[in-house]
Amino acid sequence: MAAAAFARGAGRCSAQLPRPLLRTQRAFARAGGAPGRRQHCQQVPAEQRLTRTWQQDGIRNIVLNNPLKRNALSLSMISSLREDILRDIESTDLRVIIISGEGPVFSSGHDLKELAFEKGEKHHREVFETCSEVMTLLPKLPVPVIAKVNGLATAAGCQLVASCDIAVASEESRFSTPGVNVGLFCSTPGVALGRSLPRKVAMEMLLTGEPMTAREALLHGLISRVVPEDKLEDETLRIARRICESSRPVVALGKATFYKQMEQDVSTAYRTASRVMVENLALQDGQEGIKAFVSKRKPAWSHS
């Protein structure tokens, strides 16, 4: 199932999937849109790339790398991020993605120079549509995405944190949506915040632009963990490595099901989850895990 959501676009692994699981994942793709659906965009030339990326032991690190502009999510930055996320996404060698920012700012949000009147409505539309595409892509990926935040995350940068599956932040980190203060309400960040925070907390952030501390962000559910700055790297890697110890298709199925059932009423959600658990048992790794538990041994995942 590792790349079942990509069965139509990337396609090469769908033939290896158990039929019940493949049917479920195709249904998920039809309902929410396959991550690979819009991969027709042109690649960003190497000299224009604003991200750094490397992969080791199943963990892909993507660093927003334009600290002089506070890692602003320009169109070029967003496009580079999308490419880094989708590259070989169906490979079983990839198990977790970590997104971080170079320097003291995770991301300051959109590049306001790109939003000047002179750029024109067509360019403005492309900026927001591309950014929204990346944000909606993250929950649909077959691997978990962790935001590693050390510093300030504002506007679309805060939106990126809210869109990741897990977020680990240093104690000094701050989160805000200050667009209202410059005459551009953070409407698109509000989509992610409204689904991560209680309504009144999200509205206060959006209406005042005041920053939220890391502890407050943890309390309200915007992030999942707060650590001292010198522990941020180790703690993020600890979580990523723990995820890597599990079966990739089991994690992928579980993630897809979690987001799917969140959109449903409770009765429908239980029917969905019950059906998927049966399909989980049809996976080779589903049976391997049970056998290993009964035999009191460590499971040997085949990632199938």
Number of C-alpha atoms within 10 A of each C-alpha: 28 27 28 31 31 26 21 15 14 18 14 13 15 19 12 12 17 16 13 15 22 20 14 21 24 19 14 19 21 11 10 15 17 22 26 21 13 10 13 7 8 8 12 16 9 9 6 10 19 22 24 17 15 10 15 9 11 18 20 21 21 21 21 27 22 21 17 10 13 21 28 27 28 21 19 17 23 24 23 23 24 21 19 20 22 15 10 13 21 23 12 17 17 21 29 23 23 23 23 22 26 20 17 16 25 32 32 23 24 22 18 13 10 16 18 12 10 9 11 11 12 8 16 15 12 12 22 16 13 14 25 19 15 20 24 17 20 22 20 23 25 28 27 22 25 25 25 27 33 27 22 25 28 27 26 29 25 25 28 27 31 25 26 24 16 20 24 25 30 21 19 17 23 24 27 25 31 21 20 15 14 9 8 11 17 23 15 16 26 22 16 23 26 16 13 19 19 13 11 10 14 22 15 12 20 24 15 14 21 15 18 20 16 27 20 14 20 17 13 16 16 29 25 17 21 21 19 13 16 10 12 20 17 12 18 22 16 12 14 22 16 10 18 20 12 17 23 27 27 22 20 23 23 17 18 21 19 15 14 18 17 11 10 12 9 11 9 13 17 13 12 17 16 12 14 19 17 13 19 21 16 16 20 17 22 20 15 18 19 13 14 13 12 9 10 9 10 11 18 12 17 13 18 18
